[in-house]
Amino acid sequence: ASSATSNPAVWIKNILTNARCFEQVCSLRFRRFDSNGNGALEFPELLAMIADLCQFLGIEAAEESKVRAAFDTADKNHDGVLSKSEFPPFFRAFLKKALPSAERWEVEEVERFETETRAASEEAARAEEQRNEILEAEVQRLVESHSGKLVIAEFDVLQGQKYDAEEHTVVSATKEGALAFAKVATAQRQKENPGAQGPFNLRYREVEVKDGQCSSAAYTEMVQRFLAMEYRKEVSSG
């Protein structure tokens, strides 16, 4: 059979060693031969795809019995069709088998490297996730064991043509810290609404915290958010 590509082996290697290219070719092949548009490749559709691919590559047509065996292996849920997730492994295996054995090692080396890289990346992600879980557990422990006094500051930001008052609340360890937070919150509001002015009418309230709890649920929620933010900085830098 005559090939539609001048060097089938190079074409196959380029497809198999370039993840994005493989994904695109795989997707195009799947859509083109999903003749009934049901989002899956039935065996006759797969045979048509294989026949077309063999002609394109200029290689001998695959034996139907071997295609059927590979089809059944790729059909993981045994529903008689290849889904969009089941087709890529089948397609990759077929292309690798179409390569001369002397050139297959190049693809296998790339696959081995990609597998090792993926495994290392997944391991690093798992380690980071475990680290974050440990840090968050420590932050939670510190919040729940915190006792002392904090400052809650309420203030107004005036906005609009009628200068309607918008109420805000911040938590800090000191009045000075609360004022600084109030200025930051006002500046943020001014970015969203350039006409906003403030902070005005600052009211400070000292609250007692015992084991991460305050006298009211509303204050407890605000205080715990503040404590978690502060302890997270402390734990992360430790």
Secondary structure, 3 states (H helix, E strand, C coil): CCCCCCCHHHHHHHHHCCHHHHHHHHHHHHHHHCCCCCCCEEHHHHHHHHHHHHHHHCCCCCCHHHHHHHHHHHCCCCCCEECCCCHHHHHHHHHHHHCCHHHHHHHHHHHHHHHHHHHHHHHHHHHHHHHHHHHHHHHHHHHHHCCEEEEEEEEEEEECCCCEEEEEEEEECCHHHHHHHHHHHHHHHHHHCCCCEEEEEEEEEEEEEECCECCCHHHHHHHHHHHHHHHHHHHHHC
